[in-house]
Amino acid sequence: MELRQIQYFIEVAERQHMTEAALALHVAQSAVSKQIANLEAELGVQLFIREGRNIRITPIGKIFLHHAKAAVRAITNAKKEMDEFLDPERGTIRIGFPSSLAAHTLPTVISAFRNQYPHIGFQLRQGSYLHLIDGVNKGDIDLALLGPIPMDQKQIEGKILFLEQIVALVPTTHPLASERSIDLHDLRNDSFVLYPPGFILRDIVIQACTQIGFSPNISFEGEDIDSIKGLVATGLGVTLLPEVTLIDNVPRGTAKIPIRKPNITRNVGIITPKNRKLPPSEQLFYDFVTRFFSLLNDFNN
């Protein structure tokens, strides 16, 4: 069994079309067909059902596809790690992040890191909370910035970097917009603009409201920070956001207000896999990030 056969198989399985797979691989269709036939003969199973010009993957083919992808990913990661061992300061870091850390935290860290290691590249993947955890677990990414750090993941190691305040964002037409601070209970009768179900920031807001005796009336949902800010700016509701998302950008038509009670915070940190070592370039980044925020916290204190 050759790596080329596995790569051809994956391309055909994902496209369900031999000609399209051949075009994507920049080889003749006959070459793809021959490699698939050789692979089926070696395995002793039928991976595809031919239906005229189209093909359909078999149940046993789906099982093999799962393992084939894992094998190719492992080989790719191994080659990447070998390259980084030869020169860790010229590697590529695969890192995930949520939208709440995209505007300020991540660019700040990467900019500082690139000043010290200018030849290291980045593959950035934005995703939801659970998607990023799953990505680190599976090895699709090597590490992720996340808030809060998960406490119930057996295969994930978390390092808290800093704590951040959760603040209210209200339209400037809101009766409380000019207040220096408010209690969360003051917003009990307002409509809320939150992330959809499955986003951790939604859970943080609902939990904070529930703890002081009310359930937020969620009238609108947005899947990213900018859309939530925009809905608040048009007067469609209020929201709670990490203060870091408003450092450089409090939208026109909104007011940021600190919350006195309860004190709502989330920790922000970096997660890595427990079951495998970080490649050298990623280890450089991990060490840099932990030092960076340690010095920053000391300075702020």
C-alpha positions as CSV (number, residue, x, y, z in Angstrom):
1,M,0.0,0.0,0.0
2,E,1.4,3.3,-1.1
3,L,0.8,6.8,0.2
4,R,-0.1,7.9,-3.3
5,Q,-2.9,5.2,-3.4
6,I,-4.3,6.5,-0.1
7,Q,-4.2,10.1,-1.3
8,Y,-6.0,9.2,-4.5
9,F,-8.6,7.2,-2.5
10,I,-9.3,10.2,-0.2
11,E,-9.8,12.6,-3.2
12,V,-12.1,10.2,-4.9
13,A,-14.1,9.5,-1.7
14,E,-14.6,13.1,-1.0
15,R,-15.6,14.1,-4.5
16,Q,-17.6,10.9,-5.4
17,H,-16.4,11.4,-9.0
18,M,-13.4,9.9,-10.6
19,T,-12.9,12.6,-13.3
20,E,-13.2,15.5,-10.8
21,A,-10.7,13.7,-8.5
22,A,-8.2,13.2,-11.4
23,L,-8.5,16.9,-12.3
24,A,-7.9,17.9,-8.7
25,L,-4.9,15.6,-8.5
26,H,-3.5,16.8,-11.9
27,V,-3.2,13.2,-13.2
28,A,-5.0,11.2,-15.8
29,Q,-8.2,9.5,-14.8
30,S,-6.8,6.2,-15.9
31,A,-4.0,6.6,-13.3
32,V,-6.5,7.2,-10.5
33,S,-8.7,4.3,-11.6
34,K,-5.7,2.0,-11.6
35,Q,-4.5,3.0,-8.2
36,I,-8.0,2.6,-6.7
37,A,-8.3,-0.9,-8.3
38,N,-4.9,-1.9,-6.9
39,L,-5.9,-0.6,-3.5
40,E,-9.1,-2.6,-3.5
41,A,-7.3,-5.7,-4.7
42,E,-4.7,-5.4,-1.9
43,L,-7.4,-4.8,0.8
44,G,-9.7,-7.5,-0.6
45,V,-12.7,-5.2,-0.3
46,Q,-14.8,-3.0,-2.6
47,L,-14.3,0.6,-1.6
48,F,-16.7,2.1,-4.3
49,I,-19.8,1.2,-6.1
50,R,-19.7,2.3,-9.8
51,E,-22.9,3.8,-11.1
52,G,-22.2,4.8,-14.7
53,R,-19.9,7.9,-14.6
54,N,-20.6,8.4,-10.9
55,I,-19.3,6.4,-8.0
56,R,-20.5,5.9,-4.4
57,I,-18.4,4.9,-1.4
58,T,-19.3,1.7,0.3
59,P,-19.8,1.3,4.1
60,I,-16.4,-0.4,4.4
61,G,-15.0,2.3,2.3
62,K,-16.2,4.9,4.8
63,I,-14.4,3.0,7.5
64,F,-11.2,3.0,5.5
65,L,-11.7,6.7,4.7
66,H,-11.7,7.6,8.4
67,H,-8.4,5.7,9.0
68,A,-6.9,6.9,5.7
69,K,-7.4,10.6,6.7
70,A,-5.8,9.9,10.1
71,A,-2.8,8.2,8.5
72,V,-2.2,11.0,6.0
73,R,-2.6,13.6,8.8
74,A,-0.1,11.7,10.9
75,I,2.4,11.5,8.1
76,T,2.0,15.2,7.3
77,N,2.5,16.1,11.0
78,A,5.6,13.9,11.2
79,K,7.1,15.5,8.1
80,K,6.3,18.9,9.6
81,E,7.9,18.0,12.9
82,M,11.0,16.7,11.3
83,D,11.4,20.0,9.4
84,E,10.9,21.9,12.6
85,F,13.5,19.8,14.5
86,L,16.0,20.8,11.8
87,D,15.1,24.5,12.2
88,P,12.3,25.3,14.7
89,E,12.6,29.0,13.9
90,R,11.3,28.4,10.4
91,G,8.3,26.2,11.2
92,T,4.6,26.8,10.9
93,I,2.3,27.1,13.9
94,R,-1.3,25.8,13.6
95,I,-3.4,27.7,16.2
96,G,-7.1,28.1,16.7
97,F,-9.0,31.0,18.3
98,P,-12.5,32.2,19.0
99,S,-13.9,35.4,17.5
100,S,-13.8,37.1,20.9
101,L,-10.0,37.0,20.8
102,A,-9.6,37.8,17.1
103,A,-9.5,41.6,17.2
104,H,-7.0,42.3,19.9
105,T,-5.5,39.5,21.9
106,L,-4.4,37.2,19.1
107,P,-2.9,40.0,16.8
108,T,-1.1,41.4,19.8
109,V,0.5,38.1,20.8
110,I,1.4,37.1,17.2
111,S,2.9,40.6,16.5
112,A,5.2,40.4,19.6
113,F,6.2,36.8,18.8
114,R,7.0,37.6,15.1
115,N,9.3,40.4,16.3
116,Q,11.4,37.7,18.0
117,Y,10.9,34.9,15.5
118,P,10.2,36.5,12.1
119,H,10.5,33.4,10.0
120,I,7.9,31.3,11.7
121,G,4.6,31.1,9.9
122,F,1.0,30.7,11.2
123,Q,-2.0,28.7,10.0
124,L,-4.9,30.4,11.8
125,R,-8.3,28.7,12.4
126,Q,-11.2,30.5,13.9
127,G,-13.9,28.4,15.5
128,S,-16.4,28.0,18.2
129,Y,-15.5,26.8,21.7
130,L,-16.2,23.1,21.3
131,H,-14.9,23.1,17.7
132,L,-11.5,24.3,18.9
133,I,-11.3,21.8,21.7
134,D,-12.1,19.0,19.2
135,G,-9.5,20.4,16.8
136,V,-6.8,20.1,19.4
137,N,-8.0,16.7,20.4
138,K,-7.9,15.3,16.9
139,G,-4.6,17.0,15.9
140,D,-6.1,19.3,13.3
141,I,-4.5,22.2,15.2
142,D,-1.7,22.0,17.7
143,L,-2.9,24.5,20.2
144,A,-5.7,27.1,20.7
145,L,-6.3,30.3,22.6
146,L,-9.6,29.9,24.5
147,G,-11.7,31.4,27.2
148,P,-12.6,30.0,29.6
149,I,-10.2,27.0,29.9
150,P,-12.2,23.8,29.9
151,M,-11.9,21.8,33.1
152,D,-13.6,18.5,32.0
153,Q,-11.5,17.5,29.1
154,K,-9.3,14.5,29.9
155,Q,-7.1,14.9,26.7
156,I,-6.6,18.6,27.0
157,E,-4.1,20.6,29.1
158,G,-5.0,24.2,29.9
159,K,-2.9,27.1,31.0
160,I,-4.7,30.2,32.2
161,L,-3.0,33.4,30.9
162,F,-5.2,36.1,32.3
163,L,-8.6,37.0,33.7
164,E,-10.9,39.5,31.9
165,Q,-14.0,41.4,32.9
166,I,-17.3,40.9,31.2
167,V,-19.0,44.3,30.6
168,A,-22.4,45.5,29.3
169,L,-22.8,47.0,25.9
170,V,-26.0,49.1,25.5
171,P,-27.4,51.5,22.9
172,T,-26.7,55.1,23.6
173,T,-30.4,55.6,23.8
174,H,-30.7,53.3,26.7
175,P,-31.7,54.9,30.0
176,L,-28.6,53.6,31.7
177,A,-26.1,54.5,28.9
178,S,-24.6,57.4,30.9
179,E,-24.1,55.4,34.1
180,R,-20.5,54.8,35.3
181,S,-21.5,51.2,36.3
182,I,-24.6,49.1,36.8
183,D,-25.8,46.0,38.4
184,L,-26.7,43.2,36.1
185,H,-30.2,43.1,37.6
186,D,-30.8,46.5,36.1
187,L,-31.0,44.8,32.7
188,R,-33.6,42.2,33.7
189,N,-36.4,43.8,31.6
190,D,-34.2,44.4,28.5
191,S,-34.0,42.3,25.3
192,F,-30.6,40.6,24.9
193,V,-28.5,40.0,21.9
194,L,-26.4,36.9,22.3
195,Y,-24.5,34.2,20.5
196,P,-26.5,31.2,19.4
197,P,-26.7,28.0,21.5
198,G,-23.4,26.1,21.6
199,F,-21.3,29.3,22.1
200,I,-19.6,29.5,25.5
201,L,-20.2,33.3,25.8
202,R,-23.9,32.7,25.6
203,D,-23.7,30.2,28.5
204,I,-21.7,32.7,30.6
205,V,-24.3,35.4,30.2
206,I,-27.3,33.1,30.9
207,Q,-25.5,31.6,33.9
208,A,-24.8,35.1,35.3
209,C,-28.4,36.2,34.9
210,T,-29.8,33.0,36.3
211,Q,-27.6,33.3,39.4
212,I,-29.2,36.6,40.3
213,G,-32.7,35.5,39.7
214,F,-33.8,36.2,36.1
215,S,-33.6,34.6,32.6
216,P,-32.5,36.9,29.9
217,N,-35.0,37.7,27.1
218,I,-33.0,36.7,24.1
219,S,-34.5,38.5,21.1
220,F,-31.6,38.4,18.6
221,E,-28.6,36.1,18.0
222,G,-25.3,36.8,16.1
223,E,-22.5,34.3,15.4
224,D,-19.7,36.9,15.6
225,I,-18.7,39.8,17.8
226,D,-19.3,42.4,15.0
227,S,-22.8,41.3,14.3
228,I,-23.7,41.4,18.0
229,K,-22.3,44.9,18.3
230,G,-24.1,46.0,15.2
231,L,-27.5,44.7,16.6
232,V,-26.9,46.6,19.8
233,A,-25.9,49.7,18.0
234,T,-29.2,49.7,16.1
235,G,-31.1,49.6,19.4
236,L,-32.3,46.0,19.2
237,G,-31.1,45.0,22.6
238,V,-28.2,44.9,25.1
239,T,-25.5,42.4,25.5
240,L,-22.6,41.3,27.7
241,L,-19.1,41.0,26.1
242,P,-15.5,40.4,27.3
243,E,-14.0,43.9,27.8
244,V,-11.1,43.0,25.5
245,T,-13.4,42.9,22.5
246,L,-14.2,46.6,23.1
247,I,-10.7,47.9,23.8
248,D,-10.2,49.4,20.3
249,N,-13.7,49.3,19.1
250,V,-16.8,50.5,20.9
251,P,-19.2,51.0,18.0
252,R,-20.9,54.3,17.3
253,G,-24.3,54.3,18.9
254,T,-23.3,52.1,21.9
255,A,-22.0,52.6,25.4
256,K,-19.8,50.3,27.4
257,I,-20.7,50.0,31.1
258,P,-18.8,48.1,33.8
259,I,-21.0,45.7,35.9
260,R,-20.7,46.1,39.7
261,K,-22.7,43.1,40.8
262,P,-22.1,40.3,40.2
263,N,-18.4,40.5,39.2
264,I,-18.5,38.6,35.9
265,T,-15.1,37.4,34.6
266,R,-13.8,34.6,32.4
267,N,-10.3,33.2,32.3
268,V,-8.5,33.1,29.0
269,G,-5.7,30.7,28.3
270,I,-4.0,28.3,25.9
271,I,-4.9,24.7,25.4
272,T,-2.6,21.9,24.2
273,P,-3.0,18.1,23.9
274,K,-2.0,15.8,26.8
275,N,-1.4,12.8,24.6
276,R,1.3,14.2,22.4
277,K,4.2,16.6,22.6
278,L,4.1,20.0,20.8
279,P,6.3,20.3,17.7
280,P,9.3,22.5,18.3
281,S,7.9,25.7,16.7
282,E,4.6,25.4,18.7
283,Q,6.6,24.8,21.9
284,L,8.5,28.1,21.2
285,F,5.2,29.9,20.8
286,Y,3.7,28.3,23.9
287,D,6.7,29.3,26.0
288,F,6.6,32.8,24.6
289,V,2.9,33.3,25.2
290,T,3.2,32.1,28.9
291,R,6.1,34.5,29.5
292,F,4.4,37.3,27.7
293,F,1.3,37.3,29.8
294,S,3.2,36.6,33.0
295,L,5.2,39.8,32.4
296,L,2.0,41.6,31.4
297,N,0.2,40.5,34.6
298,D,3.1,41.5,36.8
299,F,3.2,44.9,35.1
300,N,-0.6,45.5,35.6
301,N,-0.4,44.4,39.2
